[in-house]
């Protein structure tokens, strides 16, 4: 619970690299992010958006949309902490309520507004001119008789200029099964990236890319390698370190987790994250 300097971890650097690659190229920033546990993806996204507002663009309005309004407010609260603890070399900035509307804050020094909203009330954003949109936990957005996740996301997406450099759209969520709106967007983004088509760019941060998930080996590396099972060898081929694999093995044993539980909580690939959330009757191993 301590206030600490914002120093990027490996997962955050991976995500930031994509944001900056698009920004520096003079392109709109568009990303779809599949999250694995909590490593600070939403935190980085919010602070990056704030950095754009404080240092690059004036009158650059943003919106945060989550399944529930309280979740959106909680995400925006990060900005209050950041602004109140900015180092002295930053230009003065403040976050204030805009014209007595509790859902809208603004940075008066930059003319930037920050709106929070929920997926249950998407029409509330239609009259605004947004340059940046952060859609959080999109896989949890519930369909209703009149609106689907597709409708909600598209209505929000339409508020952002399609080809203006510096505009920012991020759609992020934990995986919640296959065949839903978020999964379809992920597959489309993968296809676009493979064919060099601009649009949402797919980013996934695996458990082994998070620094805290590793443990000192109990024996020399050449001896430990001899104990690896087929799945652990596959994790190694994907990029996991031996120290990470040993942590994975011991965490599973300590908590008496099944293979399904570990793959669900600590997926190695985005495909694994989506598949283990689908509630299959037959396990991948049996198939």
BELMOFEN-V730501 format. One record per pair of residues at least 4 apart in sequence whose ideal C-beta (glycine too) atoms are under 8 Angstrom apart, sorted by the first residue. I is the first residue (numbers start at 0). J is the second residue. D is the distance in Angstrom with one decimal. If there is no record, write none. Layout:
# BELMOFEN-V730501
((I	J	D) (I	J	D))
This chain:
# BELMOFEN-V730501
((2	80	7.3) (2	84	6.2) (5	42	7.8) (5	46	6.3) (5	81	7.5) (7	11	4.2) (7	12	4.9) (7	15	6.4) (7	43	7.2) (8	12	7.1) (8	38	6.4) (8	39	6.5) (8	209	7.0) (8	210	5.8) (9	13	6.6) (9	208	5.2) (9	209	6.9) (9	210	5.9) (10	14	6.6) (10	38	4.3) (10	39	7.0) (10	40	6.8) (10	204	3.9) (10	208	5.2) (10	209	5.8) (11	15	5.9) (11	38	7.2) (11	39	5.4) (11	40	7.3) (11	42	7.8) (11	43	4.4) (12	16	6.2) (13	17	7.3) (13	202	7.0) (13	204	6.2) (13	208	6.7) (14	18	6.7) (14	30	7.4) (14	32	6.7) (14	40	6.0) (14	43	5.7) (14	44	7.5) (14	202	5.7) (14	204	7.1) (15	19	6.0) (15	43	6.2) (15	47	6.7) (16	20	6.1) (17	21	6.7) (17	30	5.9) (17	200	5.9) (17	202	5.7) (18	22	6.2) (18	28	5.5) (18	30	6.9) (18	47	5.7) (18	167	7.9) (19	23	5.7) (20	24	6.4) (21	26	4.7) (21	27	7.0) (21	28	4.5) (21	29	7.1) (21	200	7.4) (22	26	7.5) (22	28	5.7) (22	164	7.6) (22	165	6.6) (25	164	4.6) (26	164	6.2) (26	197	6.5) (27	159	8.0) (27	160	7.8) (27	161	7.2) (27	162	6.3) (27	163	6.2) (27	164	6.4) (27	165	7.4) (27	166	4.7) (27	167	7.5) (27	168	7.4) (27	197	7.7) (28	165	7.4) (28	166	6.9) (28	167	4.5) (28	168	7.2) (28	169	7.8) (29	168	5.2) (29	169	7.9) (29	197	7.3) (29	198	5.9) (29	199	4.9) (29	200	6.2) (30	168	7.6) (30	169	5.0) (30	170	7.5) (30	171	7.9) (30	199	6.4) (30	200	5.2) (30	201	8.0) (30	202	5.7) (31	169	7.7) (31	170	4.7) (31	171	7.2) (31	184	5.7) (31	185	5.9) (31	188	4.8) (31	199	4.3) (31	200	7.1) (31	201	5.5) (31	202	7.2) (32	40	5.7) (32	44	7.9) (32	169	6.5) (32	170	7.2) (32	171	3.8) (32	172	7.7) (32	202	4.9) (32	203	7.5) (32	204	7.9) (33	171	7.7) (33	172	7.1) (33	173	7.5) (33	174	5.7) (33	185	6.4) (33	201	7.5) (33	202	7.4) (33	203	4.5) (33	269	4.7) (33	272	5.9) (33	273	7.7) (34	38	7.7) (34	40	5.3) (34	171	6.0) (34	172	6.7) (34	173	5.1) (34	204	7.0) (35	173	7.8) (35	203	7.2) (35	204	5.7) (35	205	6.0) (35	206	5.6) (35	209	7.7) (35	265	6.7) (35	266	5.4) (35	272	6.3) (36	206	6.7) (36	209	7.0) (36	264	6.8) (36	265	6.7) (38	204	6.0) (38	208	7.9) (38	209	4.8) (39	43	5.7) (40	44	6.4) (40	171	6.1) (40	204	6.8) (41	45	6.3) (41	74	5.8) (41	77	7.8) (41	133	7.7) (41	135	6.3) (41	171	6.8) (42	46	6.3) (42	77	5.9) (43	47	6.0) (44	48	6.4) (44	133	5.7) (44	169	5.4) (44	171	7.1) (45	49	6.4) (45	63	7.6) (45	74	6.1) (45	75	7.4) (45	77	5.0) (45	78	6.0) (45	81	8.0) (45	133	6.9) (46	50	6.3) (46	77	7.1) (46	78	7.8) (46	81	5.9) (47	51	6.7) (48	52	6.6) (48	61	5.6) (48	131	5.2) (48	133	6.6) (48	167	6.3) (49	53	6.0) (49	78	5.5) (49	81	6.2) (49	82	7.5) (50	54	5.8) (50	55	7.5) (51	55	4.9) (51	56	5.8) (51	59	6.4) (51	131	7.0) (51	165	6.8) (51	167	6.8) (52	56	6.3) (52	59	5.2) (52	61	7.1) (52	106	6.2) (52	109	5.6) (52	111	4.3) (52	131	8.0) (53	89	7.1) (53	90	7.1) (53	92	5.8) (53	106	7.3) (53	109	6.3) (55	59	7.7) (55	165	6.7) (56	109	7.9) (56	111	7.6) (56	130	6.9) (56	165	6.1) (57	109	5.2) (57	110	5.0) (57	111	7.0) (58	109	7.7) (58	110	4.3) (58	111	6.5) (59	109	7.6) (59	111	5.2) (59	130	4.6) (59	131	6.7) (59	165	7.6) (60	111	6.2) (60	112	4.5) (60	113	7.5) (60	114	7.2) (60	127	6.5) (60	128	6.3) (60	129	5.3) (60	130	5.8) (60	131	7.4) (61	111	7.1) (61	112	7.5) (61	113	5.2) (61	114	7.2) (61	129	6.4) (61	130	6.8) (61	131	3.9) (61	132	7.1) (61	133	7.0) (61	167	7.6) (62	113	7.6) (62	114	4.5) (62	115	7.3) (62	116	6.2) (62	124	5.8) (62	127	6.9) (62	129	5.2) (62	131	7.4) (62	132	5.5) (62	133	7.3) (62	155	7.1) (62	158	7.6) (63	71	4.6) (63	74	5.2) (63	75	5.6) (63	113	7.3) (63	114	7.3) (63	115	5.0) (63	116	7.4) (63	133	4.8) (63	135	6.8) (64	71	6.2) (64	115	7.7) (64	116	5.0) (64	117	6.8) (64	118	6.0) (64	121	7.4) (64	124	7.4) (64	132	7.1) (64	133	7.2) (64	134	5.2) (64	135	6.9) (64	151	7.9) (64	155	6.0) (65	70	3.7) (65	71	4.4) (65	74	6.7) (65	117	6.5) (65	118	7.0) (65	134	7.8) (65	135	4.2) (65	136	5.6) (66	70	6.1) (66	117	6.7) (66	118	5.4) (66	119	7.7) (66	135	7.8) (66	136	5.3) (66	139	4.5) (66	140	5.7) (66	141	7.3) (67	71	7.4) (67	117	5.4) (67	119	7.5) (68	72	6.4) (68	102	7.7) (68	115	6.4) (68	116	6.7) (68	117	4.1) (68	119	7.8) (68	120	7.7) (69	73	6.4) (70	74	6.7) (70	117	7.8) (70	135	6.6) (70	136	7.0) (71	75	6.5) (71	115	3.8) (71	116	6.3) (71	117	6.4) (71	135	7.1) (72	76	6.5) (72	115	5.3) (74	115	7.7) (74	133	7.2) (74	135	6.2) (75	79	7.4) (75	104	6.9) (75	113	6.2) (75	115	5.3) (76	80	6.8) (77	81	6.3) (78	82	6.1) (78	94	6.0) (78	104	7.7) (78	113	6.8) (79	83	6.2) (79	94	5.5) (80	84	6.2) (81	85	6.8) (82	92	5.4) (82	93	6.5) (82	94	5.0) (82	106	7.7) (85	89	4.3) (85	92	6.6) (90	108	7.1) (91	108	6.4) (92	106	5.7) (92	108	5.3) (92	109	7.0) (93	106	6.8) (93	107	6.6) (93	108	6.8) (94	104	5.1) (94	105	7.6) (94	106	6.1) (94	113	7.6) (95	104	6.5) (95	105	6.2) (95	106	7.9) (95	107	6.1) (96	100	6.9) (96	101	6.5) (96	103	7.3) (96	104	6.2) (96	105	8.0) (97	103	4.1) (97	104	6.2) (97	105	4.3) (97	112	5.8) (98	103	7.5) (102	114	6.1) (102	115	5.4) (102	116	6.9) (103	112	5.7) (103	113	7.1) (103	114	5.1) (103	115	8.0) (104	112	7.2) (104	113	4.7) (105	110	7.5) (105	111	6.4) (105	112	4.5) (105	113	6.8) (106	110	7.4) (106	111	4.6) (106	113	7.5) (114	124	7.0) (114	127	6.5) (114	129	7.8) (116	120	6.1) (116	121	7.3) (116	123	5.4) (116	124	5.7) (118	140	4.1) (118	141	7.5) (118	148	7.6) (118	151	5.1) (119	141	7.8) (121	125	7.9) (121	146	7.0) (121	150	7.5) (121	151	4.5) (121	154	5.0) (121	155	6.2) (122	154	7.2) (124	129	7.2) (124	154	7.3) (124	155	5.8) (124	158	6.0) (125	154	6.7) (125	158	7.1) (127	158	6.1) (128	158	6.9) (129	155	7.9) (129	158	4.5) (129	159	5.4) (130	159	6.6) (130	160	7.5) (130	163	7.6) (130	165	7.1) (130	166	5.2) (130	167	6.9) (131	159	7.4) (131	166	6.7) (131	167	3.9) (131	168	7.5) (132	155	5.6) (132	156	7.0) (132	158	7.2) (132	159	5.7) (132	167	7.1) (132	168	4.9) (132	169	7.3) (133	169	5.3) (133	171	7.7) (134	152	6.3) (134	155	6.6) (134	168	7.7) (134	169	6.8) (134	170	4.6) (134	171	7.1) (135	171	5.9) (135	172	7.2) (136	140	7.5) (136	171	7.5) (136	172	4.9) (136	173	6.9) (137	148	6.6) (137	152	6.7) (137	170	5.3) (137	171	7.1) (137	172	4.4) (137	180	7.1) (137	181	4.7) (137	184	7.7) (138	172	4.1) (138	173	6.6) (138	174	6.6) (138	175	3.7) (138	176	7.7) (138	179	6.1) (138	180	7.7) (138	181	4.0) (138	182	7.5) (139	172	6.9) (139	175	6.5) (140	148	4.5) (140	151	5.9) (140	152	7.8) (140	180	7.4) (142	146	7.1) (142	147	4.6) (142	148	6.3) (143	147	7.8) (146	150	4.6) (146	151	5.9) (147	151	7.2) (147	180	6.8) (148	152	6.1) (148	179	7.1) (148	180	3.6) (148	181	7.1) (149	153	6.0) (149	180	5.2) (150	154	6.2) (151	155	6.7) (152	156	5.9) (152	170	6.8) (152	180	7.0) (152	184	7.7) (153	157	6.2) (154	158	7.7) (155	159	8.0) (156	168	6.4) (159	166	5.2) (159	167	7.9) (159	168	5.7) (160	166	5.6) (168	199	7.4) (170	181	7.4) (170	184	6.4) (170	199	6.4) (172	181	5.2) (173	272	7.6) (173	276	7.9) (174	181	7.7) (174	182	7.4) (174	266	7.4) (174	269	7.2) (174	272	4.0) (174	273	4.5) (174	275	7.9) (174	276	4.9) (175	179	6.5) (175	181	7.0) (175	276	5.2) (176	182	7.0) (176	273	6.8) (176	276	4.6) (176	277	4.4) (176	278	7.0) (177	182	5.1) (177	273	5.1) (177	274	6.7) (177	276	7.9) (177	277	5.2) (178	182	6.0) (178	183	7.4) (179	183	7.1) (180	184	6.4) (181	185	6.4) (182	186	6.5) (182	273	5.7) (183	187	6.3) (184	188	6.2) (184	199	6.5) (185	189	6.5) (185	201	6.0) (185	269	6.9) (185	273	7.4) (186	190	6.5) (187	191	6.3) (187	198	7.6) (187	199	7.4) (188	192	6.3) (188	198	6.6) (188	199	4.3) (188	200	6.3) (188	201	4.2) (189	193	6.4) (189	201	5.1) (190	194	6.4) (190	196	7.8) (191	196	4.0) (191	197	7.4) (191	198	4.5) (191	199	7.1) (191	200	7.7) (192	196	7.7) (192	200	5.8) (192	201	5.9) (201	269	7.3) (203	268	7.1) (203	269	3.9) (203	272	7.3) (204	208	5.2) (204	209	7.1) (205	209	8.0) (205	237	7.3) (205	238	7.4) (205	239	7.8) (205	266	6.7) (205	267	5.4) (205	268	6.7) (206	212	5.3) (206	243	7.7) (206	247	7.2) (206	265	3.8) (206	266	6.8) (206	267	6.8) (207	212	6.5) (207	234	7.1) (207	237	7.6) (207	238	6.2) (207	239	3.9) (207	240	6.8) (207	243	4.4) (207	244	8.0) (207	247	7.9) (207	267	7.0) (208	238	7.7) (212	243	5.9) (212	246	5.3) (212	247	7.2) (212	250	7.9) (212	265	7.3) (213	240	6.5) (213	242	4.1) (213	243	4.8) (213	245	7.7) (213	246	5.0) (214	242	6.0) (214	245	5.0) (214	246	4.0) (214	249	6.1) (215	242	6.6) (215	245	7.9) (216	220	6.2) (216	223	5.2) (216	241	6.1) (216	242	6.2) (216	245	5.6) (217	223	7.4) (217	245	7.3) (218	222	4.4) (218	223	5.5) (219	223	7.0) (220	224	6.4) (220	241	5.7) (221	225	7.5) (222	226	7.6) (223	227	7.5) (223	241	5.8) (223	245	6.9) (224	241	7.1) (227	231	4.3) (227	232	5.1) (227	235	7.0) (227	244	7.1) (228	232	7.0) (229	233	6.6) (230	234	6.6) (230	258	7.7) (231	235	6.6) (231	244	5.1) (231	247	7.7) (231	248	7.1) (232	236	6.6) (233	237	6.5) (233	267	7.8) (234	239	4.2) (234	243	7.8) (234	244	5.6) (234	247	7.1) (234	267	5.6) (235	239	5.7) (235	241	7.4) (235	244	6.5) (237	267	5.4) (237	268	6.6) (239	243	4.5) (239	244	5.3) (239	247	7.4) (239	267	7.1) (240	244	7.0) (241	245	6.3) (242	246	6.6) (243	247	6.4) (244	248	6.3) (245	249	6.3) (246	250	5.9) (247	251	6.4) (247	261	7.0) (247	265	6.7) (248	252	6.5) (249	253	5.9) (250	254	6.2) (250	256	7.5) (250	261	7.7) (250	265	7.8) (251	256	4.7) (251	261	5.0) (256	260	4.1) (256	261	4.9) (256	264	7.6) (257	261	7.2) (258	262	6.2) (258	282	7.6) (258	284	7.0) (259	263	6.1) (259	275	6.0) (259	282	6.5) (260	264	6.2) (261	265	5.6) (262	266	5.8) (262	267	7.4) (262	271	5.3) (262	272	8.0) (262	274	8.0) (262	275	4.5) (263	272	7.8) (263	275	4.2) (263	276	6.4) (266	271	4.3) (266	272	3.6) (266	275	6.7) (267	271	5.5) (268	272	7.1) (269	273	6.5) (270	274	6.1) (271	275	6.1) (272	276	6.8) (273	277	7.0) (274	279	7.4) (274	283	6.7) (279	283	7.5) (281	285	4.9) (281	286	5.5) (282	286	7.1))
